[in-house]
């Protein structure tokens, strides 16, 4: 008996909600909905970064060592068919050490110099960048470290325009479906606001209010969102 009463109450409540939504659509001049569009893309540009460090007792010796390391890096990249390497200015750091003098006081002095320099390579040959291995430099005695490659899709601007149009079409289809259920039709687009544009790894659900622009994965998914308001008739 009670189960029957609860079921009847639920049906009445659902009916009231549906009627309320229908009345809102029927009596309103506008309807606002969100539309979205997704596109899977593959990066067409890659960036590779690395850096080396040298140390020597004198600044002159450290500078000579840095030049030798730079030449080895250039040769390594040339053998891999990369000739557009860009180097940052050399960073110089004093290596400080402490020792006690004859009176037993601790004093600091310059024990040597540490020089470091970074290199950057950009290429549309994403495969070669992805598989570039700096082990050969380490085997030559270069203290060399690399960052993970950055993968970039260079046609974001063009794709964004296309996807915003697709998202607006999606919003129109959603609005039309809702309006039809309320016995109305869509007249025209009143206004549209662009939402956050996201570029994420495939199947990634994380988003942010500022928008994501992933450079860690070669394959990516672009998502565009539009909030559109349509005039009803």
Residue pairs with C-beta under 8 A, 6 or more apart in sequence:
21 182
22 181
22 182
22 183
24 182
25 31
25 178
25 179
25 181
25 182
25 183
25 184
25 232
26 182
26 183
26 184
28 232
29 231
29 232
30 190
30 229
30 230
30 231
30 232
31 175
31 178
31 179
31 184
31 186
31 229
31 230
31 232
32 227
32 228
32 229
32 230
33 171
33 174
33 175
33 178
33 227
33 228
33 230
34 171
34 174
34 195
34 225
34 226
34 227
34 228
35 167
35 168
35 169
35 170
35 171
35 172
35 173
35 174
35 225
35 226
35 228
36 167
36 170
36 223
36 224
36 225
36 226
37 163
37 164
37 166
37 167
37 170
37 223
37 224
38 163
38 221
38 222
38 223
38 224
39 159
39 163
39 221
39 222
40 202
40 219
40 220
40 221
40 222
41 153
41 159
41 219
41 220
41 221
41 222
42 153
42 218
42 219
42 220
43 126
43 151
43 152
43 153
43 218
43 219
43 220
44 124
44 126
44 152
44 153
44 154
44 155
45 122
45 123
45 124
45 126
45 151
45 152
45 153
45 154
46 122
46 123
46 124
46 125
46 126
46 129
46 130
46 149
46 150
46 151
46 152
46 218
47 120
47 121
47 122
47 129
47 149
47 150
47 152
47 215
48 120
48 121
48 122
48 123
48 129
48 132
48 146
48 147
48 149
49 118
49 119
49 120
49 121
49 146
49 147
49 150
50 73
50 118
50 119
50 134
50 144
50 145
50 146
50 147
51 116
51 117
51 118
51 119
51 144
51 145
52 66
52 69
52 70
52 73
52 116
52 117
52 137
52 142
52 143
52 144
52 145
53 114
53 115
53 116
53 143
54 62
54 65
54 66
54 69
54 114
54 115
54 116
54 143
55 62
55 65
55 95
55 112
55 113
55 114
55 115
56 62
56 64
56 65
56 112
56 113
57 111
57 112
57 113
58 112
58 113
59 92
59 113
62 92
62 112
62 113
62 114
62 115
63 90
63 115
65 115
66 90
66 115
66 117
69 117
69 142
69 144
70 87
70 117
72 137
72 140
72 142
73 85
73 119
73 137
73 142
73 144
74 85
76 134
76 136
76 137
77 83
77 85
77 119
77 121
80 128
80 132
81 128
82 121
82 123
82 128
82 132
84 121
84 122
84 123
85 119
85 120
85 121
86 119
86 120
86 121
87 117
87 118
87 119
87 120
88 117
88 118
88 119
88 120
89 117
90 115
90 116
90 117
91 115
91 116
91 117
92 113
92 114
92 115
93 113
93 114
93 115
93 116
94 110
94 112
94 113
94 114
95 110
95 111
95 112
95 113
95 114
96 108
96 109
96 110
96 111
97 108
97 109
97 110
97 111
98 106
98 107
98 108
98 109
99 106
99 107
99 109
100 106
100 107
101 107
121 129
121 132
123 129
126 151
126 218
129 149
130 149
130 151
130 218
132 149
134 144
134 146
137 144
138 144
148 216
150 215
150 216
151 215
151 216
151 217
151 218
151 220
152 215
153 159
153 199
153 220
153 222
156 199
156 222
159 222
160 197
160 222
160 224
163 222
163 224
164 194
164 224
164 226
166 224
167 224
167 225
167 226
168 189
168 192
168 226
168 228
170 226
171 192
171 226
171 227
171 228
172 186
172 189
172 228
172 230
175 186
175 228
175 230
176 185
176 186
179 185
179 186
179 230
179 232
184 232
184 233
185 232
185 233
186 230
186 231
186 232
186 233
187 230
187 231
187 232
187 233
188 230
188 231
189 228
189 229
189 230
189 231
190 229
190 230
190 231
191 228
191 229
192 226
192 227
192 228
192 229
193 226
193 227
193 228
194 224
194 225
194 226
195 224
195 225
195 226
195 227
196 207
196 208
196 209
196 210
196 211
196 225
197 211
197 222
197 223
197 224
197 225
198 207
198 208
198 211
198 212
198 221
198 222
198 223
199 211
199 212
199 213
199 214
199 220
199 221
199 222
199 223
200 206
200 207
200 212
200 214
200 220
200 221
200 223
201 214
201 216
201 217
201 219
201 220
201 221
202 217
202 219
202 220
202 221
203 221
204 212
204 214
204 221
206 212
207 223
214 220
